Amino acid sequence: PYYSSKGSWGQDYDDLWGLKKIQCEQAWDISQGEGVIVAVVDTGIDYNHEDIAANIWTNPGEIPNNGIDDDKNGYIDDVRGYDFAYGDSDPMDGHGHGTHVSGTIAAVGNNSKGIIGVAPKAKVMAVKGLNNSGSGYDTNLANCLKYAADMGADVINNSWGGRGYSKTIEDAVNYAYSKGSVVVAAAGNDDDDASNYTPAGLANVITVASIDHSDVKSDFSNIGAKIDVAAPGGDSYNGNMTRIYQNILSLRASSKDPYGDGKNIVGTNYYRARGTSMACPHVAGVAALLISQYPTWANDFVGAQIMYTSDNIDSVNPNYVGLMGQGRLNSYLALTTTNPKPKIKFFTYKADDSLGNNNGMVDPGENIAMTVTLRNI
């Protein structure tokens, strides 16, 4: 119902404008994410929600509630995933953030209820690393990433982050990447350089900035050379310079109101939110569409396809050219474009004169070894 509606919270654009902006309707004629598992590392998922229960991943190697680690993975009764925040096998969402994120990825379609996700036939794996207040430790989050990769997650959505660098998180991201997972991370909401944050600033993640319904940078979104792509994440100001908050519509966890003011609830089981947390799952959903359609593609190729087929939005972001990734996510072009043309955004180099006089300088006529690292974005 919300796919065909508008104005549910007084806005003058469609309720599910984000899906339409990235051309999901055209993409669904090609792929809906069948056979793909997307792990949501977050506050858990309300796996009983009417609009996602049918798409909750279940562990095929585990027998429910028998107190035995049937699949010998080190976790007892992890039927729907695992709760690393509290150390148990029930990843129920006690906050609401993870459920909202999961709905954008894979809410069930064609069921005459609520919304539809970007990949409405994908499965979501609940991996709870943030507690019921929405915070967590890097050790728990790292374990979430490793668990997701080991349990076969094709995509891992990370709508969380912290300022600074964490080797613990980097090692976990690299492990998941080495196992073939596409790792997607929110850029952060501090209007700052995304490279200052983890996991957004790490090499082996797709880093996602946020735009509003006009393709303009959301006022809160982090930016910078590390941004790979931008996706719908929320509005900033309308024409009268009054703020319109929380306008990505998705699922509401049972009885939860993360903002605590009752103003963002739409209907009974849905609510609206804004942030790079909301932009990130749009990209994770498109990754699921691609993997379903092209199951032999490596994770780095999936990431490259997402970036290179995005729509240029420089004209409406003149102050952020080169800082918002390749452009706005486009699910249809990602699925239909062959041989996209990459661009080199930046490179680093290191000169070594140990083959010459080894004085730490490059002198005229001297033989040197040069290492050049190129990054495609």
C-alpha positions as CSV (number, residue, x, y, z in Angstrom):
1,P,0.0,0.0,0.0
2,Y,2.7,2.5,0.8
3,Y,4.4,2.0,-2.6
4,S,1.4,3.8,-4.3
5,S,0.8,6.4,-1.6
6,K,2.2,9.8,-0.8
7,G,1.9,12.5,1.9
8,S,1.5,10.1,4.9
9,W,3.5,12.5,7.1
10,G,2.7,15.7,5.2
11,Q,5.4,15.5,2.6
12,D,4.7,16.4,-1.1
13,Y,6.4,13.3,-2.6
14,D,5.8,9.6,-2.6
15,D,6.1,7.6,0.7
16,L,8.6,5.2,-0.8
17,W,10.4,7.8,-2.9
18,G,13.8,6.2,-2.3
19,L,12.9,3.0,-4.1
20,K,11.5,4.9,-7.1
21,K,14.5,7.2,-7.2
22,I,16.8,4.3,-7.7
23,Q,14.5,2.7,-10.3
24,C,13.5,-0.5,-8.3
25,E,10.3,-1.1,-10.2
26,Q,12.2,-1.6,-13.5
27,A,14.9,-3.6,-11.7
28,W,12.3,-6.0,-10.2
29,D,11.4,-7.3,-13.7
30,I,15.0,-8.6,-13.8
31,S,15.8,-9.6,-10.2
32,Q,14.2,-9.6,-6.8
33,G,17.1,-11.0,-4.8
34,E,16.1,-14.7,-4.9
35,G,18.6,-17.0,-3.2
36,V,20.6,-14.2,-1.6
37,I,21.4,-13.8,2.1
38,V,21.9,-10.3,3.5
39,A,23.2,-10.1,7.0
40,V,22.1,-7.0,9.0
41,V,24.6,-6.2,11.7
42,D,22.6,-3.9,13.9
43,T,20.2,-3.9,16.9
44,G,18.6,-7.1,15.8
45,I,15.4,-7.7,13.8
46,D,11.8,-8.0,14.8
47,Y,11.5,-11.4,13.1
48,N,7.8,-11.5,13.8
49,H,7.0,-8.3,11.9
50,E,4.1,-8.9,9.4
51,D,6.1,-7.4,6.5
52,I,9.4,-9.3,6.9
53,A,8.8,-12.6,8.8
54,A,8.6,-14.5,5.6
55,N,12.1,-13.3,4.6
56,I,13.9,-14.0,7.8
57,W,16.9,-16.3,7.3
58,T,16.9,-19.5,9.3
59,N,20.0,-21.6,10.0
60,P,19.5,-24.9,8.1
61,G,22.0,-26.7,10.3
62,E,20.4,-25.9,13.6
63,I,17.5,-27.6,15.4
64,P,15.5,-25.0,17.4
65,N,15.5,-25.0,21.2
66,N,17.3,-28.2,21.8
67,G,20.2,-26.7,23.6
68,I,22.7,-28.2,21.3
69,D,25.2,-26.7,18.8
70,D,23.9,-28.9,16.0
71,D,26.0,-27.3,13.2
72,K,29.2,-27.1,15.4
73,N,29.7,-23.4,14.6
74,G,30.2,-22.5,18.3
75,Y,26.7,-21.0,18.9
76,I,23.9,-23.0,20.4
77,D,20.4,-22.7,18.9
78,D,21.3,-19.8,16.5
79,V,18.3,-20.5,14.4
80,R,17.6,-16.9,13.2
81,G,21.1,-15.6,13.7
82,Y,22.8,-14.6,17.0
83,D,22.8,-11.8,19.6
84,F,26.4,-10.8,20.3
85,A,25.4,-7.8,22.3
86,Y,23.9,-10.0,25.1
87,G,25.5,-13.3,24.3
88,D,22.4,-15.4,23.5
89,S,20.7,-17.0,20.5
90,D,17.7,-14.5,20.3
91,P,18.5,-11.5,18.0
92,M,15.2,-9.8,18.6
93,D,15.3,-6.1,18.1
94,G,14.9,-4.2,21.4
95,H,15.5,-0.8,19.8
96,G,14.1,-0.5,16.3
97,H,17.0,0.6,14.2
98,G,17.8,-2.9,12.8
99,T,14.2,-3.7,11.9
100,H,13.9,-0.4,10.0
101,V,17.1,-1.1,8.1
102,S,16.0,-4.7,7.3
103,G,12.7,-3.5,5.8
104,T,14.5,-1.3,3.3
105,I,16.6,-4.3,2.2
106,A,14.0,-7.0,2.0
107,A,10.5,-6.2,3.2
108,V,8.1,-8.7,1.5
109,G,6.4,-7.5,-1.7
110,N,3.0,-8.2,-3.2
111,N,1.5,-9.1,0.2
112,S,-0.9,-6.2,0.5
113,K,0.9,-5.0,3.6
114,G,3.0,-2.0,4.3
115,I,6.1,-1.5,2.2
116,I,8.4,-3.4,-0.1
117,G,12.2,-3.8,0.1
118,V,14.8,-3.2,-2.5
119,A,15.3,-7.0,-2.8
120,P,11.9,-8.3,-1.8
121,K,12.8,-12.0,-2.2
122,A,16.2,-11.9,-0.4
123,K,16.6,-13.3,3.1
124,V,17.9,-11.2,6.0
125,M,20.1,-12.7,8.7
126,A,19.7,-11.1,12.1
127,V,23.2,-10.5,13.7
128,K,22.8,-8.3,16.7
129,G,25.9,-6.4,17.7
130,L,24.2,-3.2,19.1
131,N,22.4,-3.3,22.4
132,N,18.8,-2.1,23.0
133,S,20.1,1.5,23.4
134,G,21.7,1.3,20.0
135,S,25.4,1.2,21.0
136,G,27.9,-1.6,21.0
137,Y,31.6,-2.7,21.4
138,D,33.9,-3.2,18.4
139,T,34.7,-6.7,19.6
140,N,31.0,-7.7,19.5
141,L,30.6,-6.1,16.1
142,A,33.7,-7.8,14.8
143,N,32.3,-11.1,15.9
144,C,29.1,-10.2,14.0
145,L,31.0,-9.7,10.8
146,K,32.8,-12.9,11.2
147,Y,29.7,-14.9,12.0
148,A,27.8,-13.4,9.1
149,A,30.6,-14.4,6.7
150,D,31.0,-17.9,8.1
151,M,27.3,-18.5,7.9
152,G,27.2,-17.6,4.2
153,A,26.0,-14.0,4.0
154,D,26.4,-12.8,0.5
155,V,26.0,-9.1,1.7
156,I,26.6,-7.6,5.1
157,N,24.9,-4.3,5.9
158,N,26.6,-2.1,8.5
159,S,24.4,0.9,9.3
160,W,26.6,1.9,12.3
161,G,30.1,3.4,12.9
162,G,32.4,5.3,15.2
163,R,34.9,8.0,14.9
164,G,38.5,6.8,14.6
165,Y,40.2,3.6,13.5
166,S,39.6,0.1,14.9
167,K,42.0,-2.6,13.8
168,T,39.5,-5.1,15.3
169,I,36.8,-4.0,12.9
170,E,39.2,-3.7,10.0
171,D,40.4,-7.3,10.5
172,A,36.8,-8.5,10.7
173,V,35.9,-6.6,7.5
174,N,38.9,-8.0,5.7
175,Y,38.0,-11.5,6.9
176,A,34.4,-11.1,5.6
177,Y,35.7,-9.7,2.3
178,S,38.1,-12.6,1.9
179,K,35.2,-15.0,2.3
180,G,33.4,-13.3,-0.6
181,S,30.9,-11.1,1.2
182,V,30.0,-7.7,-0.1
183,V,30.4,-5.4,2.9
184,V,28.4,-2.2,2.9
185,A,28.8,0.6,5.4
186,A,27.0,3.9,6.2
187,A,29.2,7.0,5.8
188,G,28.1,8.6,9.1
189,N,26.0,11.5,10.0
190,D,28.5,14.2,11.2
191,D,28.9,16.2,8.0
192,D,32.5,15.3,8.1
193,D,35.1,13.3,6.1
194,A,34.0,9.6,6.1
195,S,37.6,8.5,6.2
196,N,37.7,9.6,9.9
197,Y,35.2,6.8,10.8
198,T,35.1,3.0,11.1
199,P,34.0,1.0,9.2
200,A,33.2,3.7,6.7
201,G,36.8,4.6,6.1
202,L,38.0,1.1,5.5
203,A,39.2,-0.1,2.1
204,N,37.1,-3.2,1.7
205,V,33.7,-1.7,2.2
206,I,31.3,0.1,-0.1
207,T,30.8,3.4,1.7
208,V,27.4,5.1,1.3
209,A,26.5,8.8,1.6
210,S,23.0,10.1,1.9
211,I,20.9,12.3,-0.4
212,D,17.4,13.7,-0.2
213,H,14.5,13.2,-2.7
214,S,16.1,15.9,-5.0
215,D,19.5,14.2,-5.1
216,V,21.0,16.9,-2.9
217,K,23.4,15.9,-0.2
218,S,21.6,15.4,3.1
219,D,22.8,18.1,5.5
220,F,24.1,15.5,8.0
221,S,25.8,13.1,5.6
222,N,29.6,12.5,5.8
223,I,31.4,13.0,2.5
224,G,35.0,12.6,1.1
225,A,37.2,10.6,-1.2
226,K,36.2,7.4,0.5
227,I,32.5,7.7,-0.5
228,D,31.7,5.2,-3.2
229,V,28.1,5.9,-3.9
230,A,25.1,8.0,-2.6
231,A,21.6,6.7,-1.9
232,P,18.3,7.9,-0.5
233,G,18.7,8.6,3.2
234,G,16.6,11.6,4.2
235,D,15.5,15.2,3.6
236,S,17.2,18.3,4.9
237,Y,15.1,21.4,4.5
238,N,12.1,22.2,2.4
239,G,11.6,25.5,0.5
240,N,10.6,27.4,3.6
241,M,13.7,26.4,5.4
242,T,11.8,24.3,7.9
243,R,13.3,21.0,8.7
244,I,11.5,17.8,7.6
245,Y,12.9,14.9,9.7
246,Q,12.9,11.2,9.4
247,N,11.5,10.5,5.9
248,I,12.6,7.0,4.8
249,L,9.6,4.8,5.5
250,S,10.3,1.3,6.7
251,L,9.4,-1.2,9.4
252,R,8.7,-0.4,13.1
253,A,9.8,-3.1,15.6
254,S,7.0,-4.1,17.9
255,S,6.1,-1.3,20.3
256,K,9.4,0.5,19.7
257,D,9.7,4.2,19.1
258,P,13.5,4.9,18.8
259,Y,13.0,8.7,18.8
260,G,10.6,8.6,21.7
261,D,8.3,11.3,20.6
262,G,5.6,9.4,18.7
263,K,5.9,11.8,15.8
264,N,7.6,9.4,13.4
265,I,5.2,6.4,13.6
266,V,3.2,5.9,10.4
267,G,0.2,3.6,10.8
268,T,1.0,1.0,13.5
269,N,3.8,-1.1,12.3
270,Y,5.9,1.4,10.3
271,Y,7.9,4.5,11.0
272,R,10.1,7.0,9.2
273,A,13.8,7.8,9.8
274,R,16.7,9.6,8.2
275,G,20.4,9.0,8.1
276,T,23.2,7.3,6.3
277,S,21.9,4.3,8.1
278,M,18.9,4.5,5.9
279,A,20.9,5.1,2.7
280,C,23.2,2.1,3.3
281,P,20.5,-0.7,3.1
282,H,19.4,0.7,-0.3
283,V,22.9,-0.3,-1.6
284,A,22.9,-3.6,0.2
285,G,19.6,-4.4,-1.4
286,V,20.9,-3.6,-4.9
287,A,23.9,-5.8,-4.2
288,A,21.5,-8.6,-3.5
289,L,19.7,-8.0,-6.8
290,L,23.0,-8.2,-8.6
291,I,24.2,-11.4,-6.9
292,S,20.9,-13.1,-7.5
293,Q,21.2,-12.2,-11.2
294,Y,24.9,-12.8,-11.6
295,P,25.8,-15.4,-8.9
296,T,29.3,-16.0,-10.2
297,W,30.4,-12.4,-9.8
298,A,33.1,-11.7,-7.2
299,N,32.3,-9.3,-4.4
300,D,34.7,-6.6,-5.8
301,F,33.0,-6.8,-9.2
302,V,29.5,-6.3,-7.5
303,G,30.8,-3.2,-5.8
304,A,32.4,-1.8,-8.9
305,Q,29.1,-2.4,-10.9
306,I,27.1,-0.5,-8.2
307,M,29.5,2.4,-8.4
308,Y,30.1,2.7,-12.1
309,T,26.4,2.5,-13.0
310,S,25.3,5.3,-10.6
311,D,23.7,8.5,-11.9
312,N,25.8,11.7,-11.8
313,I,24.5,14.2,-9.3
314,D,27.2,16.8,-9.5
315,S,24.9,19.5,-11.0
316,V,22.8,19.6,-7.8
317,N,25.8,19.3,-5.5
318,P,28.3,21.8,-6.9
319,N,30.1,22.2,-3.5
320,Y,30.7,18.4,-3.2
321,V,32.0,17.4,-6.6
322,G,34.2,14.4,-6.1
323,L,33.1,13.9,-2.5
324,M,29.8,12.0,-3.0
325,G,31.2,9.0,-4.8
326,Q,30.3,8.1,-8.3
327,G,26.7,9.4,-8.0
328,R,23.3,8.2,-7.0
329,L,22.6,4.5,-6.9
330,N,20.6,3.1,-9.8
331,S,19.4,-0.5,-9.5
332,Y,18.1,-0.8,-13.0
333,L,21.4,0.4,-14.6
334,A,23.4,-1.8,-12.3
335,L,21.5,-4.9,-13.6
336,T,21.5,-4.0,-17.3
337,T,24.8,-2.1,-18.0
338,T,27.6,-4.2,-19.5
339,N,31.2,-3.3,-19.3
340,P,30.8,-0.1,-17.3
341,K,33.7,2.3,-17.6
342,P,35.6,2.8,-14.3
343,K,37.4,6.0,-13.4
344,I,40.5,6.4,-11.3
345,K,39.6,8.7,-8.5
346,F,43.0,8.9,-6.8
347,F,46.3,7.1,-6.4
348,T,49.2,6.8,-3.9
349,Y,52.8,6.1,-4.6
350,K,55.9,5.2,-2.8
351,A,59.4,5.6,-4.2
352,D,62.3,3.5,-3.0
353,D,65.9,4.4,-3.9
354,S,67.5,1.4,-2.3
355,L,68.6,0.3,-5.8
356,G,70.6,3.5,-6.1
357,N,72.5,5.4,-3.4
358,N,69.9,4.8,-0.7
359,N,69.9,8.4,0.6
360,G,66.1,8.6,0.8
361,M,65.8,10.9,-2.2
362,V,65.2,10.4,-5.9
363,D,68.3,11.8,-7.6
364,P,68.8,12.5,-11.3
365,G,69.8,9.4,-13.2
366,E,69.2,7.1,-10.3
367,N,67.4,3.7,-10.6
368,I,64.4,3.5,-8.2
369,A,61.6,1.1,-7.4
370,M,58.2,2.8,-7.5
371,T,55.0,1.3,-6.1
372,V,51.8,2.8,-7.4
373,T,48.4,2.0,-5.9
374,L,45.3,2.8,-8.0
375,R,41.8,2.9,-6.7
376,N,38.8,2.6,-9.0
377,I,35.7,4.5,-7.8
